[in-house]
Amino acid sequence: MRSGLDVLRDSGFQTLRGQRIGLVCHPASVDSHLVHAADLLALAPGVTLAALFGPEHGFAGTAQDLIPVGDAHRGTVRIHSLYGASVASLRPTAAQLHGLDTLVVDLQDIGSRYYTFHATLLYCLQACADNDVRVVVLDRPNPLGGTTIEGPLLQPAFTSFVGPHPLTTRHGLTIGELARLYQAECVPTVALEIIPCDGWRRDWYFDETGLPWVLPSPNMPTLDTALVYPGMCLLEGTNLSEGRGTTRPFELCGAPGIEPRQLAQRLEAEQLPGVRFRAAWFRPTFHKFAGLDCGGVQLHITDRRAFLPVRTGLAVLAHLRELCGSRFAWRTEEYEFVTDRLAIDLLFGSDRERRALEAGTPWRTIAAAWDADEAAFATRSRPYRLYS
């Protein structure tokens, strides 16, 4: 199959001829031969690459989560950061878009509402609509496939950079399909063109595409990481380690004082589909508990098509919270420029799940409330699908 960038390249960049363009990209913005989009567009006939834009983690993808990135240059081309020190930095300004005919967006998303690249896409669509700049989205596969939708639907009061619009946690859409949904529901005036992938099937995981995996952010090194991320990222909203600072982020989790075998036994007893839990010790080199030994588990996916990452993450969170007792805490620091709501509520998309956990509601009962959300989003998102 071919990504949208491959299709654009093979067309001779026809849709961009005679245009001054900006490019929103990151390290995974490469074609099937590992040539970066910025290099292809810089040499494209009749195309002037006038500006670059880097999302969270930066154009080079070197910054860790929540770390502001400054502007830079690549040769003579300015790189504008879309993840600076303030919420205003998250969207292109009129000055940054001035003189551009088209903004090209080529970002590898990973299929989870928390992953912020599709929020950057939405903010770019809004800014370009306000400034009469066309947007061309180069589509890429959803690494988790496009057949499974899972998790709660974000409530509008909990909108943030980790949830810019009401989506389920695992949304089952490509970034091009999300652009179509955002145009219809948020930015109807934007001039939008999608260059679809050629040959992608909704039931394919990324390693079935034949495309090279390039980590789109520092803590997304492999497809295995992406598989567990929609559930295990919930631990970011707590004082527990989600495995950042290890070589297996989001696959490892725990905290000092946790007895790994006890946690593994409890989670194994849940008989969650498609996953096994191995008792594990780990020592993060940075982030939470840097330099300290943590007890916890590693998730091993045994059947990715049966695996339900969001429900699994909820189960892990519930058991870790019980085992930690008074040592457990929700994250209360500023999170993605938000200070008036807890990080865990932004991640779940409401305070419903947190309040239920605090009330002692079993995790399966909490997850049962998601069935209606998942069915509703499946119906709502179907018109924007590009692939069968």
Secondary structure, DSSP 8 states (H G I E B T S, - for coil): -B-HHHHHHHTTSGGGTTEEEEEE--TT-B-TTS-BHHHHHHS-TTEEEEEEEE-TTTTTT-S-TT-----EEETTEEEEESS-SSGGGGS--HHHHTT-SEEEE-----SBTTSTHHHHHHHHHHHHHHTT-EEEEE----TT-SS--EEEE--GGG-BTTBSSS-EEE----HHHHHHHHHHHT-TTS-EEEE--BS--TT--GGGS------SSTT--SHHHHHHHHHHGGGGGBSSB-STTSSSBTTEEEETT--HHHHHHHHHHTT-TTEEEEEEEE--SSSTTTTS-EEEEEEEES-TTT--HHHHHHHHHHHHHHHHGGG--B--S-BTTB-SS-HHHHHHTSSHHHHHHHTT--HHHHHHTHHHHHHHHHHHHGGG----
